[in-house]
Amino acid sequence: MSISVKISFLSLVLVVYLAGSAGAQHCPVGDLNEDCKVNLRDLRLLADRWLDLNCLSPGCEADLDGVPGVDMFDFAWLAANWLKDYSEI
């Protein structure tokens, strides 16, 4: 495959990726109730899962840092985005 075909293909992939991501709404890390706001409701959901043994496996919604378990590091992620509101964006 020639270099010009590779460049054209990569350009097409980039354009499709950027077009798809432009319409997607991104909520802040720490938004656990999916309203695109990080507030007291999210803190309550995090507290409900705090040190919960069921959250030691992947897929726990309150696990914000990707490391199994809900702990201070997850709270730090929530705190870093405290009161951010992307619901109107």
HUMO-V184712 format. One record per pair of residues at least 12 apart in sequence whose C-alpha atoms are under 10 Angstrom apart, sorted by the first residue. I is the first residue (numbers start at 0). J is the second residue. D is the distance in Angstrom with one decimal. If there is no record, write none. Layout:
I|J|D  I|J|D
This chain:
24|85|8.3  24|86|8.8  24|87|9.9  24|88|7.5  25|85|7.6  25|86|9.3  25|88|8.9  26|83|9.0  26|84|8.1  26|85|6.0  26|86|7.8  26|88|9.5  27|76|9.6  27|77|8.8  27|79|9.7  27|80|6.6  27|81|9.2  27|82|9.7  27|83|7.0  27|84|7.8  27|85|7.2  27|86|9.9  28|63|7.1  28|64|9.2  28|73|9.6  28|76|6.6  28|77|6.5  28|78|9.5  28|79|8.6  28|80|6.7  28|81|9.4  28|83|9.4  29|41|6.9  29|42|8.3  29|45|8.7  29|60|9.7  29|61|8.0  29|62|9.2  29|63|6.7  29|64|9.8  29|73|8.1  29|74|8.3  29|75|9.2  29|76|6.3  29|77|4.3  29|78|7.8  29|79|8.5  29|80|6.7  29|81|7.9  29|82|9.9  29|83|9.4  30|42|9.0  30|44|9.7  30|45|9.8  30|60|9.7  30|61|9.1  30|63|9.4  30|77|7.7  30|80|8.7  30|81|9.3  30|82|9.8  30|83|9.1  30|84|9.4  30|85|9.9  31|43|9.4  31|44|6.8  31|45|7.7  31|60|6.7  31|61|6.5  31|62|9.5  31|63|9.0  31|77|9.2  32|44|7.8  32|60|9.2  32|61|9.7  33|86|9.6  34|84|8.7  34|85|8.4  34|86|6.6  35|83|8.1  35|84|6.0  35|85|5.2  35|86|5.0  35|87|8.7  35|88|9.4  36|80|8.9  36|81|8.4  36|82|6.6  36|83|5.7  36|84|4.3  36|85|6.1  36|86|6.5  36|87|9.8  37|77|7.1  37|78|8.6  37|79|9.6  37|80|6.5  37|81|5.4  37|82|5.1  37|83|5.6  37|84|6.7  37|85|9.1  38|77|8.8  38|78|9.3  38|80|8.9  38|81|6.2  38|82|5.4  38|83|7.9  38|84|8.7  39|81|8.9  39|82|8.7  41|61|8.8  41|77|8.1  41|81|9.5  42|61|9.5  42|74|8.2  42|77|7.6  42|78|8.9  42|81|9.3  44|60|9.0  44|61|7.1  45|60|8.6  45|61|5.4  45|62|8.3  45|63|9.4  45|69|7.5  45|70|9.0  45|73|8.2  45|74|7.5  45|77|8.7  46|61|8.8  46|69|8.8  46|70|9.3  46|74|8.9  47|61|8.9  47|69|9.7  48|60|8.8  48|61|6.5  48|62|8.7  48|68|8.6  48|69|6.5  48|70|9.0  49|61|8.3  49|62|9.4  49|68|8.0  49|69|5.2  49|70|6.2  49|71|8.9  49|73|9.3  49|74|9.2  50|68|6.4  50|69|5.6  50|70|6.3  50|71|9.7  51|68|7.3  51|69|7.2  51|70|9.4  52|67|9.7  52|68|7.4  52|69|9.1  53|67|9.8  53|68|8.3  53|69|9.8  54|66|10.0  54|67|6.7  54|68|5.1  54|69|6.6  55|67|4.7  55|68|4.5  55|69|7.8  56|68|7.4  61|73|7.5  61|74|9.2  61|77|9.6  62|74|9.3  62|76|9.8  63|75|9.2  63|76|6.8  63|77|7.9  64|76|7.3  64|77|9.9
